[in-house]
């Protein structure tokens, strides 16, 4: 199931189409086109923000733009940086438990070296703006951002290509024309906090152990193997934590049986 709308500008230009999709195979189809060279994935960002708070993603670069500021008759030169590339600004608002209002402003810009003022290059920009209501997991597609590029090359044999009347026999002229369309896919998801009982028993750094002198000085290792034969600042707590979680007892137990519980998942350890 999908819904598609088209927006035609009143004074010419490219039409911008947007749609919402429920079928995950559409995203797989785009990846298939990219694998065959028919499409190119510019960026796949994952952004996290609060409801009602904006977020921005920029994949590209920046170039310097010098400016002159005059204050009280004195002038001072300053430099600002302008970004180019793929930029996405979005503002989500949670309306219901799985309904999200999403305001998306994608922009794709590239440097145009033929359009420069005082040595500062211009930008070729494609941009769109839309606001939609989506369910969690639905995909918003924005298309219709077209760009046409035409270029020509002239190659000739030195000397022979400059002969009047015969130079064309030793020259090669090629003209190429490319047309690209920018497609933006956005899929919102709600991120929920974990309950205390859902949090894993293991914490970051609990499996980091210190190497012994042989591994550190001879092999150059900065981390030891995760077993009881290596020293660690967190190993005693880590070992007792395992015994408490699985009822191994607090006395008379060695660290070797606890190694059966190294494999852990989202809800704790497993054997």
Phi and psi restraints in degrees (value plus and minus 20) as a CYANA .aco file:
   2 UNK   PHI    -173.8  -133.8
   2 UNK   PSI     140.6   180.6
   3 UNK   PHI    -149.0  -109.0
   3 UNK   PSI     113.2   153.2
   4 UNK   PHI    -150.4  -110.4
   4 UNK   PSI     113.0   153.0
   5 UNK   PHI    -147.9  -107.9
   5 UNK   PSI     130.9   170.9
   6 UNK   PHI    -146.6  -106.6
   6 UNK   PSI     117.3   157.3
   7 UNK   PHI    -138.0   -98.0
   7 UNK   PSI      96.2   136.2
   8 UNK   PHI    -121.8   -81.8
   8 UNK   PSI     102.3   142.3
   9 UNK   PHI     -86.3   -46.3
   9 UNK   PSI     124.9   164.9
  10 UNK   PHI     -91.9   -51.9
  10 UNK   PSI     -42.8    -2.8
  11 UNK   PHI    -135.6   -95.6
  11 UNK   PSI      21.0    61.0
  12 UNK   PHI      62.7   102.7
  12 UNK   PSI    -192.8  -152.8
  13 UNK   PHI      78.3   118.3
  13 UNK   PSI    -195.2  -155.2
  14 UNK   PHI    -105.0   -65.0
  14 UNK   PSI     120.2   160.2
  15 UNK   PHI     -98.3   -58.3
  15 UNK   PSI     123.6   163.6
  16 UNK   PHI    -130.3   -90.3
  16 UNK   PSI     103.8   143.8
  17 UNK   PHI    -130.3   -90.3
  17 UNK   PSI     121.5   161.5
  18 UNK   PHI    -156.2  -116.2
  18 UNK   PSI     130.8   170.8
  19 UNK   PHI    -176.5  -136.5
  19 UNK   PSI     141.1   181.1
  20 UNK   PHI    -138.6   -98.6
  20 UNK   PSI     117.5   157.5
  21 UNK   PHI    -147.7  -107.7
  21 UNK   PSI     124.3   164.3
  22 UNK   PHI    -123.4   -83.4
  22 UNK   PSI     -35.5     4.5
  23 UNK   PHI    -109.5   -69.5
  23 UNK   PSI      99.9   139.9
  24 UNK   PHI     -91.1   -51.1
  24 UNK   PSI     -34.4     5.6
  25 UNK   PHI     -88.7   -48.7
  25 UNK   PSI     -38.5     1.5
  26 UNK   PHI     -84.4   -44.4
  26 UNK   PSI     -62.5   -22.5
  27 UNK   PHI     -84.9   -44.9
  27 UNK   PSI     -58.7   -18.7
  28 UNK   PHI     -84.6   -44.6
  28 UNK   PSI     -53.6   -13.6
  29 UNK   PHI     -85.5   -45.5
  29 UNK   PSI     -59.2   -19.2
  30 UNK   PHI     -83.9   -43.9
  30 UNK   PSI     -62.4   -22.4
  31 UNK   PHI     -84.7   -44.7
  31 UNK   PSI     -52.3   -12.3
  32 UNK   PHI     -86.5   -46.5
  32 UNK   PSI     -62.1   -22.1
  33 UNK   PHI     -82.5   -42.5
  33 UNK   PSI     -58.1   -18.1
  34 UNK   PHI     -86.5   -46.5
  34 UNK   PSI     -56.9   -16.9
  35 UNK   PHI     -88.5   -48.5
  35 UNK   PSI     -45.8    -5.8
  36 UNK   PHI    -112.5   -72.5
  36 UNK   PSI     -19.6    20.4
  37 UNK   PHI      63.9   103.9
  37 UNK   PSI     -17.8    22.2
  38 UNK   PHI    -101.2   -61.2
  38 UNK   PSI     -35.9     4.1
  39 UNK   PHI    -163.2  -123.2
  39 UNK   PSI     141.6   181.6
  40 UNK   PHI    -152.5  -112.5
  40 UNK   PSI     105.5   145.5
  41 UNK   PHI    -105.3   -65.3
  41 UNK   PSI      93.7   133.7
  42 UNK   PHI     -95.9   -55.9
  42 UNK   PSI     -61.2   -21.2
  43 UNK   PHI    -182.0  -142.0
  43 UNK   PSI     130.0   170.0
  44 UNK   PHI    -152.2  -112.2
  44 UNK   PSI      51.2    91.2
  45 UNK   PHI    -100.4   -60.4
  45 UNK   PSI     132.9   172.9
  46 UNK   PHI    -140.5  -100.5
  46 UNK   PSI      92.4   132.4
  47 UNK   PHI    -132.9   -92.9
  47 UNK   PSI     120.2   160.2
  48 UNK   PHI    -142.5  -102.5
  48 UNK   PSI     110.7   150.7
  49 UNK   PHI    -171.3  -131.3
  49 UNK   PSI     149.0   189.0
  50 UNK   PHI    -105.2   -65.2
  50 UNK   PSI     139.8   179.8
  51 UNK   PHI     -83.7   -43.7
  51 UNK   PSI     107.3   147.3
  52 UNK   PHI      65.8   105.8
  52 UNK   PSI     -17.8    22.2
  53 UNK   PHI    -132.4   -92.4
  53 UNK   PSI     112.9   152.9
  54 UNK   PHI     -96.5   -56.5
  54 UNK   PSI     139.4   179.4
  55 UNK   PHI    -161.9  -121.9
  55 UNK   PSI     131.2   171.2
  56 UNK   PHI    -155.6  -115.6
  56 UNK   PSI     120.2   160.2
  57 UNK   PHI    -147.9  -107.9
  57 UNK   PSI     113.6   153.6
  58 UNK   PHI    -155.0  -115.0
  58 UNK   PSI     102.8   142.8
  59 UNK   PHI    -143.1  -103.1
  59 UNK   PSI      87.0   127.0
  60 UNK   PHI     150.0   190.0
  60 UNK   PSI    -143.2  -103.2
  61 UNK   PHI    -179.7  -139.7
  61 UNK   PSI    -192.2  -152.2
  62 UNK   PHI    -157.9  -117.9
  62 UNK   PSI     128.7   168.7
  63 UNK   PHI    -149.6  -109.6
  63 UNK   PSI     132.3   172.3
  64 UNK   PHI    -101.2   -61.2
  64 UNK   PSI     118.9   158.9
  65 UNK   PHI    -144.9  -104.9
  65 UNK   PSI      85.6   125.6
  66 UNK   PHI     -95.8   -55.8
  66 UNK   PSI     120.1   160.1
  67 UNK   PHI    -153.5  -113.5
  67 UNK   PSI     132.7   172.7
  68 UNK   PHI    -133.6   -93.6
  68 UNK   PSI     104.8   144.8
  69 UNK   PHI    -134.6   -94.6
  69 UNK   PSI     108.7   148.7
  70 UNK   PHI    -129.6   -89.6
  70 UNK   PSI     105.5   145.5
  71 UNK   PHI    -151.4  -111.4
  71 UNK   PSI      97.3   137.3
  72 UNK   PHI      41.6    81.6
  72 UNK   PSI      16.4    56.4
  73 UNK   PHI      65.5   105.5
  73 UNK   PSI     -33.2     6.8
  74 UNK   PHI    -118.2   -78.2
  74 UNK   PSI     122.9   162.9
  75 UNK   PHI    -132.8   -92.8
  75 UNK   PSI     120.5   160.5
  76 UNK   PHI    -155.1  -115.1
  76 UNK   PSI     118.1   158.1
  77 UNK   PHI    -113.1   -73.1
  77 UNK   PSI     109.4   149.4
  78 UNK   PHI    -144.7  -104.7
  78 UNK   PSI     142.8   182.8
  79 UNK   PHI    -147.7  -107.7
  79 UNK   PSI     107.2   147.2
  80 UNK   PHI    -135.4   -95.4
  80 UNK   PSI     138.3   178.3
  81 UNK   PHI    -135.8   -95.8
  81 UNK   PSI     111.8   151.8
  82 UNK   PHI    -132.7   -92.7
  82 UNK   PSI     111.5   151.5
  83 UNK   PHI    -107.5   -67.5
  83 UNK   PSI     134.3   174.3
  84 UNK   PHI    -164.6  -124.6
  84 UNK   PSI     139.2   179.2
  85 UNK   PHI     104.9   144.9
  85 UNK   PSI    -162.6  -122.6
  86 UNK   PHI    -123.4   -83.4
  86 UNK   PSI      98.8   138.8
  87 UNK   PHI    -149.7  -109.7
  87 UNK   PSI     114.8   154.8
  88 UNK   PHI    -149.9  -109.9
  88 UNK   PSI     102.5   142.5
  89 UNK   PHI    -131.2   -91.2
  89 UNK   PSI     109.2   149.2
  90 UNK   PHI    -161.5  -121.5
  90 UNK   PSI     132.4   172.4
  91 UNK   PHI    -153.2  -113.2
  91 UNK   PSI      84.7   124.7
  92 UNK   PHI    -113.9   -73.9
  92 UNK   PSI     126.9   166.9
  93 UNK   PHI    -156.5  -116.5
  93 UNK   PSI     100.4   140.4
  94 UNK   PHI     -99.4   -59.4
  94 UNK   PSI      99.2   139.2
  95 UNK   PHI    -116.8   -76.8
  95 UNK   PSI     -51.7   -11.7
  96 UNK   PHI    -166.9  -126.9
  96 UNK   PSI    -194.6  -154.6
  97 UNK   PHI     -83.6   -43.6
  97 UNK   PSI     -47.5    -7.5
  98 UNK   PHI    -157.6  -117.6
  98 UNK   PSI       0.0    40.0
  99 UNK   PHI    -136.7   -96.7
  99 UNK   PSI     107.7   147.7
 100 UNK   PHI    -149.0  -109.0
 100 UNK   PSI     110.4   150.4
 101 UNK   PHI    -113.9   -73.9
 101 UNK   PSI     103.6   143.6
 102 UNK   PHI    -143.6  -103.6
 102 UNK   PSI     102.8   142.8
 103 UNK   PHI    -125.3   -85.3
 103 UNK   PSI      97.7   137.7
 104 UNK   PHI    -140.1  -100.1
 104 UNK   PSI     114.5   154.5
 105 UNK   PHI    -151.4  -111.4
 105 UNK   PSI      67.5   107.5
 106 UNK   PHI    -105.3   -65.3
 106 UNK   PSI     124.8   164.8
 107 UNK   PHI    -160.4  -120.4
 107 UNK   PSI     111.4   151.4
 108 UNK   PHI    -144.3  -104.3
 108 UNK   PSI     102.7   142.7
 109 UNK   PHI    -154.4  -114.4
 109 UNK   PSI     127.8   167.8
 110 UNK   PHI    -158.0  -118.0
 110 UNK   PSI     133.9   173.9
 111 UNK   PHI     -93.6   -53.6
 111 UNK   PSI     111.1   151.1
 112 UNK   PHI    -128.1   -88.1
 112 UNK   PSI      82.9   122.9
 113 UNK   PHI     -94.0   -54.0
 113 UNK   PSI     -36.3     3.7
 114 UNK   PHI    -102.8   -62.8
 114 UNK   PSI     -31.1     8.9
 115 UNK   PHI    -138.1   -98.1
 115 UNK   PSI      68.9   108.9
 116 UNK   PHI    -152.1  -112.1
 116 UNK   PSI     129.6   169.6
 117 UNK   PHI    -148.2  -108.2
 117 UNK   PSI      97.1   137.1
 118 UNK   PHI      34.2    74.2
 118 UNK   PSI      22.4    62.4
 119 UNK   PHI      61.1   101.1
 119 UNK   PSI     -18.9    21.1
 120 UNK   PHI    -120.7   -80.7
 120 UNK   PSI     101.3   141.3
 121 UNK   PHI     -91.8   -51.8
 121 UNK   PSI     131.7   171.7
 122 UNK   PHI    -111.4   -71.4
 122 UNK   PSI    -198.6  -158.6
 123 UNK   PHI    -147.2  -107.2
 123 UNK   PSI     119.1   159.1
 124 UNK   PHI    -115.6   -75.6
 124 UNK   PSI      99.1   139.1
 125 UNK   PHI    -143.1  -103.1
 125 UNK   PSI     117.1   157.1
 126 UNK   PHI    -143.1  -103.1
 126 UNK   PSI     106.7   146.7
 127 UNK   PHI    -163.1  -123.1
 127 UNK   PSI     138.0   178.0
 128 UNK   PHI    -171.8  -131.8
 128 UNK   PSI     143.0   183.0
 129 UNK   PHI    -168.5  -128.5
 129 UNK   PSI     113.6   153.6
 130 UNK   PHI    -174.2  -134.2
 130 UNK   PSI     136.5   176.5
 131 UNK   PHI    -152.2  -112.2
 131 UNK   PSI     104.2   144.2
 132 UNK   PHI    -156.7  -116.7
 132 UNK   PSI     140.8   180.8
 133 UNK   PHI    -126.6   -86.6
 133 UNK   PSI     104.5   144.5
 134 UNK   PHI    -146.0  -106.0
 134 UNK   PSI     131.6   171.6
 135 UNK   PHI    -105.6   -65.6
 135 UNK   PSI     136.4   176.4
 136 UNK   PHI     -80.4   -40.4
 136 UNK   PSI     108.7   148.7
 137 UNK   PHI      74.7   114.7
 137 UNK   PSI     -34.3     5.7
 138 UNK   PHI     -91.5   -51.5
 138 UNK   PSI     140.1   180.1
 139 UNK   PHI    -136.7   -96.7
 139 UNK   PSI     108.1   148.1
 140 UNK   PHI    -117.5   -77.5
 140 UNK   PSI     107.2   147.2
 141 UNK   PHI    -136.0   -96.0
 141 UNK   PSI     108.7   148.7
 142 UNK   PHI    -140.8  -100.8
 142 UNK   PSI     102.0   142.0
 143 UNK   PHI    -156.2  -116.2
 143 UNK   PSI     159.8   199.8
 144 UNK   PHI      76.5   116.5
 144 UNK   PSI     -17.7    22.3
 145 UNK   PHI    -106.5   -66.5
 145 UNK   PSI      70.8   110.8
 146 UNK   PHI    -114.7   -74.7
 146 UNK   PSI     131.1   171.1
 147 UNK   PHI    -162.0  -122.0
 147 UNK   PSI     108.4   148.4
 148 UNK   PHI    -130.4   -90.4
 148 UNK   PSI     116.8   156.8
 149 UNK   PHI    -156.4  -116.4
 149 UNK   PSI     107.8   147.8
 150 UNK   PHI    -146.0  -106.0
 150 UNK   PSI     112.2   152.2
 151 UNK   PHI    -163.5  -123.5
 151 UNK   PSI     134.2   174.2
 152 UNK   PHI    -152.3  -112.3
 152 UNK   PSI     128.1   168.1
 153 UNK   PHI    -145.5  -105.5
 153 UNK   PSI     120.4   160.4
 154 UNK   PHI    -148.2  -108.2
 154 UNK   PSI      91.9   131.9
 155 UNK   PHI    -137.3   -97.3
 155 UNK   PSI     118.0   158.0
 156 UNK   PHI    -164.5  -124.5
 156 UNK   PSI     138.1   178.1
 157 UNK   PHI     -97.9   -57.9
 157 UNK   PSI     107.0   147.0
 158 UNK   PHI     -76.8   -36.8
 158 UNK   PSI     111.1   151.1
 159 UNK   PHI      67.8   107.8
 159 UNK   PSI     -80.5   -40.5
 160 UNK   PHI     -89.7   -49.7
 160 UNK   PSI     -52.0   -12.0
 161 UNK   PHI     -92.8   -52.8
 161 UNK   PSI     -30.8     9.2
 162 UNK   PHI    -117.2   -77.2
 162 UNK   PSI     -20.0    20.0
 163 UNK   PHI     -92.4   -52.4
 163 UNK   PSI     108.8   148.8
 164 UNK   PHI     -85.7   -45.7
 164 UNK   PSI     110.3   150.3
 165 UNK   PHI      66.3   106.3
 165 UNK   PSI     -52.3   -12.3
 166 UNK   PHI    -131.6   -91.6
 166 UNK   PSI     -24.3    15.7
 167 UNK   PHI     -84.7   -44.7
 167 UNK   PSI     -48.7    -8.7
 168 UNK   PHI     -88.1   -48.1
 168 UNK   PSI     -42.6    -2.6
 169 UNK   PHI     -91.2   -51.2
 169 UNK   PSI     -41.7    -1.7
 170 UNK   PHI    -134.2   -94.2
 170 UNK   PSI       4.4    44.4
 171 UNK   PHI    -149.1  -109.1
 171 UNK   PSI     134.4   174.4
 172 UNK   PHI    -153.8  -113.8
 172 UNK   PSI     100.5   140.5
 173 UNK   PHI    -135.7   -95.7
 173 UNK   PSI     108.8   148.8
 174 UNK   PHI    -147.4  -107.4
 174 UNK   PSI     121.2   161.2
 175 UNK   PHI    -146.9  -106.9
 175 UNK   PSI     105.7   145.7
 176 UNK   PHI    -141.7  -101.7
 176 UNK   PSI     126.8   166.8
 177 UNK   PHI    -154.1  -114.1
 177 UNK   PSI     103.3   143.3
 178 UNK   PHI    -137.6   -97.6
 178 UNK   PSI     121.9   161.9
 179 UNK   PHI    -150.7  -110.7
 179 UNK   PSI     102.7   142.7
 180 UNK   PHI    -141.6  -101.6
 180 UNK   PSI     128.9   168.9
 181 UNK   PHI    -144.2  -104.2
 181 UNK   PSI     112.0   152.0
 182 UNK   PHI    -113.5   -73.5
 182 UNK   PSI     108.9   148.9
 183 UNK   PHI    -141.7  -101.7
 183 UNK   PSI     106.7   146.7
 184 UNK   PHI    -134.1   -94.1
 184 UNK   PSI     108.3   148.3
 185 UNK   PHI    -137.4   -97.4
 185 UNK   PSI     106.9   146.9
 186 UNK   PHI    -149.0  -109.0
 186 UNK   PSI     109.4   149.4
 187 UNK   PHI    -150.0  -110.0
 187 UNK   PSI      92.4   132.4
 188 UNK   PHI    -105.1   -65.1
 188 UNK   PSI     125.8   165.8
 189 UNK   PHI    -157.8  -117.8
 189 UNK   PSI     124.0   164.0
 190 UNK   PHI    -110.5   -70.5
 190 UNK   PSI     110.8   150.8
 191 UNK   PHI    -124.8   -84.8
 191 UNK   PSI     100.8   140.8
 192 UNK   PHI    -126.1   -86.1
 192 UNK   PSI     126.1   166.1
 193 UNK   PHI     -92.0   -52.0
 193 UNK   PSI     128.1   168.1
 194 UNK   PHI     -97.7   -57.7
 194 UNK   PSI     122.1   162.1
 195 UNK   PHI     -94.9   -54.9
 195 UNK   PSI     137.6   177.6
 196 UNK   PHI     -76.3   -36.3
 196 UNK   PSI     -57.1   -17.1
 197 UNK   PHI     -96.3   -56.3
 197 UNK   PSI     -35.1     4.9
 198 UNK   PHI    -108.7   -68.7
 198 UNK   PSI     -37.0     3.0
 199 UNK   PHI     -88.2   -48.2
 199 UNK   PSI     117.1   157.1
 200 UNK   PHI     -87.0   -47.0
 200 UNK   PSI     131.9   171.9
 201 UNK   PHI     -87.4   -47.4
 201 UNK   PSI     -51.7   -11.7
 202 UNK   PHI    -105.2   -65.2
 202 UNK   PSI     122.3   162.3
 203 UNK   PHI    -138.7   -98.7
 203 UNK   PSI     139.4   179.4
 204 UNK   PHI     -77.3   -37.3
 204 UNK   PSI     111.2   151.2
 205 UNK   PHI      74.5   114.5
 205 UNK   PSI     -29.3    10.7
 206 UNK   PHI     -93.6   -53.6
 206 UNK   PSI     -43.1    -3.1
 207 UNK   PHI    -119.2   -79.2
 207 UNK   PSI     -15.3    24.7
 208 UNK   PHI    -103.2   -63.2
 208 UNK   PSI     104.3   144.3
 209 UNK   PHI    -141.3  -101.3
 209 UNK   PSI     138.6   178.6
 210 UNK   PHI    -107.3   -67.3
 210 UNK   PSI     121.8   161.8
 211 UNK   PHI     -96.5   -56.5
 211 UNK   PSI     134.7   174.7
 212 UNK   PHI     -98.2   -58.2
 212 UNK   PSI     157.9   197.9
 213 UNK   PHI     -83.2   -43.2
 213 UNK   PSI     -56.0   -16.0
 214 UNK   PHI     -85.6   -45.6
 214 UNK   PSI     -67.9   -27.9
 215 UNK   PHI     -87.2   -47.2
 215 UNK   PSI     -54.7   -14.7
 216 UNK   PHI     -96.0   -56.0
 216 UNK   PSI     -67.8   -27.8
 217 UNK   PHI    -108.5   -68.5
 217 UNK   PSI     -51.5   -11.5
 218 UNK   PHI    -113.0   -73.0
 218 UNK   PSI     -67.3   -27.3
 219 UNK   PHI    -112.0   -72.0
 219 UNK   PSI     -34.3     5.7
 220 UNK   PHI      56.8    96.8
 220 UNK   PSI      -0.9    39.1
 221 UNK   PHI     -96.8   -56.8
 221 UNK   PSI     120.6   160.6
 222 UNK   PHI    -125.5   -85.5
 222 UNK   PSI     -19.9    20.1
 223 UNK   PHI    -163.2  -123.2
 223 UNK   PSI     116.3   156.3
 224 UNK   PHI    -107.7   -67.7
 224 UNK   PSI     155.5   195.5
 225 UNK   PHI     -99.0   -59.0
 225 UNK   PSI     124.2   164.2
 226 UNK   PHI    -100.1   -60.1
 226 UNK   PSI      57.4    97.4
 227 UNK   PHI    -164.3  -124.3
 227 UNK   PSI     156.5   196.5
 228 UNK   PHI     -96.1   -56.1
 228 UNK   PSI     -25.2    14.8
 229 UNK   PHI    -106.7   -66.7
 229 UNK   PSI     -19.4    20.6
 230 UNK   PHI    -137.9   -97.9
 230 UNK   PSI     126.7   166.7
 231 UNK   PHI     -97.5   -57.5
 231 UNK   PSI     128.7   168.7
 232 UNK   PHI    -178.3  -138.3
 232 UNK   PSI     124.2   164.2
 233 UNK   PHI     -92.2   -52.2
 233 UNK   PSI     -37.7     2.3
 234 UNK   PHI    -130.2   -90.2
 234 UNK   PSI     -21.5    18.5
 235 UNK   PHI     -84.7   -44.7
 235 UNK   PSI     -63.8   -23.8
 236 UNK   PHI     -80.0   -40.0
 236 UNK   PSI     -63.7   -23.7
 237 UNK   PHI     -85.2   -45.2
 237 UNK   PSI     -59.8   -19.8
 238 UNK   PHI     -83.5   -43.5
 238 UNK   PSI     -61.3   -21.3
 239 UNK   PHI     -87.7   -47.7
 239 UNK   PSI     -63.7   -23.7
 240 UNK   PHI     -88.9   -48.9
 240 UNK   PSI     -49.8    -9.8
 241 UNK   PHI     -84.2   -44.2
 241 UNK   PSI     -60.5   -20.5
 242 UNK   PHI     -84.1   -44.1
 242 UNK   PSI     -60.8   -20.8
 243 UNK   PHI     -89.2   -49.2
 243 UNK   PSI     -54.6   -14.6
 244 UNK   PHI     -90.4   -50.4
 244 UNK   PSI     -58.0   -18.0
 245 UNK   PHI     -86.6   -46.6
 245 UNK   PSI     -53.3   -13.3
 246 UNK   PHI    -136.7   -96.7
 246 UNK   PSI      -5.4    34.6
 247 UNK   PHI      44.5    84.5
 247 UNK   PSI      14.9    54.9
 248 UNK   PHI     -97.3   -57.3
 248 UNK   PSI     -32.6     7.4
 249 UNK   PHI      73.7   113.7
 249 UNK   PSI     145.3   185.3
 250 UNK   PHI    -130.8   -90.8
 250 UNK   PSI     -27.1    12.9
 251 UNK   PHI    -148.6  -108.6
 251 UNK   PSI     127.8   167.8
 252 UNK   PHI      56.7    96.7
 252 UNK   PSI     -14.7    25.3
 253 UNK   PHI    -120.7   -80.7
 253 UNK   PSI     124.6   164.6
 254 UNK   PHI    -125.3   -85.3
 254 UNK   PSI     151.6   191.6
 255 UNK   PHI    -100.6   -60.6
 255 UNK   PSI     -36.0     4.0
 256 UNK   PHI     -84.6   -44.6
 256 UNK   PSI     -64.7   -24.7
 257 UNK   PHI     -81.6   -41.6
 257 UNK   PSI     -47.0    -7.0
 258 UNK   PHI     -90.0   -50.0
 258 UNK   PSI     -35.0     5.0
 259 UNK   PHI     -90.7   -50.7
 259 UNK   PSI     -36.0     4.0
 260 UNK   PHI     -86.4   -46.4
 260 UNK   PSI     -34.2     5.8
 261 UNK   PHI    -128.1   -88.1
 261 UNK   PSI       5.4    45.4
 262 UNK   PHI     -88.9   -48.9
 262 UNK   PSI     -51.5   -11.5
 263 UNK   PHI     -97.0   -57.0
 263 UNK   PSI     102.6   142.6
 264 UNK   PHI    -155.9  -115.9
 264 UNK   PSI     134.2   174.2
 265 UNK   PHI    -141.9  -101.9
 265 UNK   PSI    -176.7  -136.7
 266 UNK   PHI     -91.5   -51.5
 266 UNK   PSI     -41.4    -1.4
 267 UNK   PHI    -136.5   -96.5
 267 UNK   PSI      -3.0    37.0
 268 UNK   PHI     113.6   153.6
 268 UNK   PSI    -181.0  -141.0
 269 UNK   PHI    -111.0   -71.0
 269 UNK   PSI     135.7   175.7
 270 UNK   PHI    -155.1  -115.1
 270 UNK   PSI     138.4   178.4
